[in-house]
Amino acid sequence: MKRKILLVEDNEDNRIIYRLTLTHFGYDVTETADGVTAIQLATEILPDVILMDVSIPGIDGWEATQILKADPRTAHIAIIAITAHALTRDRDRAREVGCDSYLTKPVEPRRVLEEIERLLGTGRTPELDVEL
C-alpha cells in the first residue's frame, strides 16, 4: 500500500516539483493550496505525512497545524513545516504548534524526500542520484 502525503503549498511550481518527486518515489500525493482545505483533506484521507507551507491563504499553516494536532483523528500525522521563514523564532513556533519537522525554503525536493523517509522510519534510503 502506498504511503499518503498531503502537500499543502500555494505556489504551483513548488507543488508540481514536490508532487513529481514524491510520486516518482511511490507516494500517493494529494494537493491543496490553502489551510481550510488542508484540514478537511487531512481528516478525510488521513495521510502519513503533511508537507505544510506556513504562508498559505485562509487559515495559515501554523493555525492549520495546531487544529490538526488538537484533533485526535489527525494528531498522529507527521507534519513537516516548509517555509521561507528561517529565523530561530519561526523554528520555535513550528515546534510550539506541533510540527514534527521544519525545513526552510528554498528546499530541494530530495531533502524533503529524505525528511519524509526519516519521519516514516521506512529504513529505505532513496536513490538521490536519480534524474527526475
Contacts in CASP RR format, 6 or more apart in sequence:
PFRMAT RR
TARGET T0000
AUTHOR 0000-0000-0000
METHOD contacts of the structure
MODEL  1
MKRKILLVEDNEDNRIIYRLTLTHFGYDVTETADGVTAIQLATEILPDVI
LMDVSIPGIDGWEATQILKADPRTAHIAIIAITAHALTRDRDRAREVGCD
SYLTKPVEPRRVLEEIERLLGTGRTPELDVEL
2 26 0 8 1.000
2 27 0 8 1.000
2 28 0 8 1.000
3 26 0 8 1.000
3 27 0 8 1.000
3 28 0 8 1.000
3 48 0 8 1.000
3 49 0 8 1.000
3 120 0 8 1.000
3 122 0 8 1.000
4 27 0 8 1.000
4 28 0 8 1.000
4 29 0 8 1.000
4 30 0 8 1.000
4 45 0 8 1.000
4 46 0 8 1.000
4 47 0 8 1.000
4 48 0 8 1.000
4 49 0 8 1.000
5 22 0 8 1.000
5 27 0 8 1.000
5 28 0 8 1.000
5 29 0 8 1.000
5 30 0 8 1.000
5 47 0 8 1.000
5 48 0 8 1.000
5 49 0 8 1.000
5 50 0 8 1.000
5 51 0 8 1.000
5 116 0 8 1.000
6 29 0 8 1.000
6 30 0 8 1.000
6 31 0 8 1.000
6 32 0 8 1.000
6 38 0 8 1.000
6 41 0 8 1.000
6 42 0 8 1.000
6 45 0 8 1.000
6 47 0 8 1.000
6 49 0 8 1.000
6 50 0 8 1.000
6 51 0 8 1.000
7 15 0 8 1.000
7 18 0 8 1.000
7 19 0 8 1.000
7 22 0 8 1.000
7 29 0 8 1.000
7 30 0 8 1.000
7 31 0 8 1.000
7 32 0 8 1.000
7 51 0 8 1.000
8 31 0 8 1.000
8 32 0 8 1.000
8 33 0 8 1.000
8 34 0 8 1.000
8 35 0 8 1.000
8 38 0 8 1.000
8 50 0 8 1.000
8 51 0 8 1.000
8 52 0 8 1.000
8 53 0 8 1.000
8 56 0 8 1.000
8 61 0 8 1.000
8 64 0 8 1.000
9 15 0 8 1.000
9 18 0 8 1.000
9 31 0 8 1.000
9 33 0 8 1.000
9 51 0 8 1.000
9 53 0 8 1.000
9 56 0 8 1.000
9 82 0 8 1.000
10 33 0 8 1.000
10 34 0 8 1.000
10 53 0 8 1.000
10 55 0 8 1.000
10 56 0 8 1.000
10 57 0 8 1.000
11 53 0 8 1.000
12 33 0 8 1.000
14 53 0 8 1.000
15 31 0 8 1.000
15 33 0 8 1.000
17 109 0 8 1.000
18 29 0 8 1.000
18 51 0 8 1.000
18 109 0 8 1.000
18 112 0 8 1.000
19 29 0 8 1.000
19 31 0 8 1.000
20 109 0 8 1.000
20 132 0 8 1.000
21 109 0 8 1.000
21 110 0 8 1.000
21 112 0 8 1.000
21 113 0 8 1.000
21 132 0 8 1.000
22 29 0 8 1.000
22 109 0 8 1.000
22 112 0 8 1.000
22 113 0 8 1.000
22 116 0 8 1.000
23 29 0 8 1.000
24 130 0 8 1.000
24 132 0 8 1.000
25 113 0 8 1.000
25 126 0 8 1.000
27 116 0 8 1.000
30 41 0 8 1.000
30 45 0 8 1.000
30 47 0 8 1.000
32 38 0 8 1.000
32 41 0 8 1.000
33 56 0 8 1.000
33 57 0 8 1.000
34 56 0 8 1.000
34 57 0 8 1.000
34 58 0 8 1.000
34 59 0 8 1.000
35 56 0 8 1.000
35 57 0 8 1.000
35 58 0 8 1.000
35 59 0 8 1.000
35 60 0 8 1.000
35 61 0 8 1.000
35 63 0 8 1.000
35 64 0 8 1.000
36 58 0 8 1.000
36 59 0 8 1.000
38 50 0 8 1.000
38 52 0 8 1.000
38 56 0 8 1.000
38 59 0 8 1.000
38 61 0 8 1.000
38 64 0 8 1.000
39 59 0 8 1.000
39 64 0 8 1.000
39 67 0 8 1.000
39 68 0 8 1.000
41 47 0 8 1.000
42 50 0 8 1.000
42 68 0 8 1.000
42 74 0 8 1.000
42 77 0 8 1.000
43 71 0 8 1.000
43 73 0 8 1.000
43 74 0 8 1.000
46 73 0 8 1.000
46 74 0 8 1.000
46 77 0 8 1.000
47 77 0 8 1.000
48 77 0 8 1.000
48 78 0 8 1.000
48 120 0 8 1.000
49 77 0 8 1.000
49 78 0 8 1.000
49 79 0 8 1.000
49 80 0 8 1.000
49 116 0 8 1.000
49 119 0 8 1.000
49 120 0 8 1.000
50 68 0 8 1.000
50 77 0 8 1.000
50 78 0 8 1.000
50 79 0 8 1.000
50 80 0 8 1.000
51 80 0 8 1.000
51 82 0 8 1.000
51 112 0 8 1.000
51 116 0 8 1.000
52 61 0 8 1.000
52 64 0 8 1.000
52 65 0 8 1.000
52 79 0 8 1.000
52 80 0 8 1.000
52 81 0 8 1.000
52 82 0 8 1.000
52 99 0 8 1.000
53 61 0 8 1.000
53 82 0 8 1.000
53 83 0 8 1.000
54 60 0 8 1.000
54 61 0 8 1.000
54 62 0 8 1.000
54 81 0 8 1.000
54 82 0 8 1.000
54 83 0 8 1.000
54 85 0 8 1.000
54 90 0 8 1.000
54 94 0 8 1.000
55 61 0 8 1.000
55 83 0 8 1.000
55 84 0 8 1.000
55 85 0 8 1.000
56 64 0 8 1.000
59 67 0 8 1.000
61 81 0 8 1.000
62 93 0 8 1.000
62 94 0 8 1.000
62 97 0 8 1.000
63 97 0 8 1.000
65 79 0 8 1.000
65 81 0 8 1.000
65 94 0 8 1.000
65 97 0 8 1.000
65 98 0 8 1.000
65 99 0 8 1.000
66 97 0 8 1.000
66 98 0 8 1.000
68 74 0 8 1.000
68 75 0 8 1.000
68 77 0 8 1.000
68 79 0 8 1.000
69 75 0 8 1.000
69 79 0 8 1.000
69 97 0 8 1.000
69 98 0 8 1.000
78 100 0 8 1.000
78 101 0 8 1.000
78 119 0 8 1.000
78 120 0 8 1.000
79 98 0 8 1.000
79 99 0 8 1.000
79 100 0 8 1.000
79 101 0 8 1.000
80 99 0 8 1.000
80 100 0 8 1.000
80 101 0 8 1.000
80 102 0 8 1.000
80 103 0 8 1.000
80 112 0 8 1.000
80 115 0 8 1.000
80 116 0 8 1.000
80 119 0 8 1.000
81 94 0 8 1.000
81 99 0 8 1.000
81 101 0 8 1.000
81 102 0 8 1.000
81 103 0 8 1.000
82 103 0 8 1.000
82 104 0 8 1.000
82 105 0 8 1.000
82 107 0 8 1.000
82 112 0 8 1.000
83 90 0 8 1.000
83 94 0 8 1.000
83 102 0 8 1.000
83 103 0 8 1.000
83 104 0 8 1.000
83 105 0 8 1.000
84 104 0 8 1.000
84 105 0 8 1.000
84 106 0 8 1.000
85 104 0 8 1.000
86 104 0 8 1.000
90 102 0 8 1.000
91 102 0 8 1.000
94 102 0 8 1.000
95 102 0 8 1.000
100 119 0 8 1.000
101 115 0 8 1.000
101 118 0 8 1.000
101 119 0 8 1.000
103 111 0 8 1.000
103 112 0 8 1.000
103 115 0 8 1.000
109 132 0 8 1.000
110 126 0 8 1.000
110 128 0 8 1.000
113 126 0 8 1.000
113 128 0 8 1.000
114 126 0 8 1.000
114 128 0 8 1.000
117 123 0 8 1.000
117 124 0 8 1.000
117 125 0 8 1.000
117 126 0 8 1.000
END
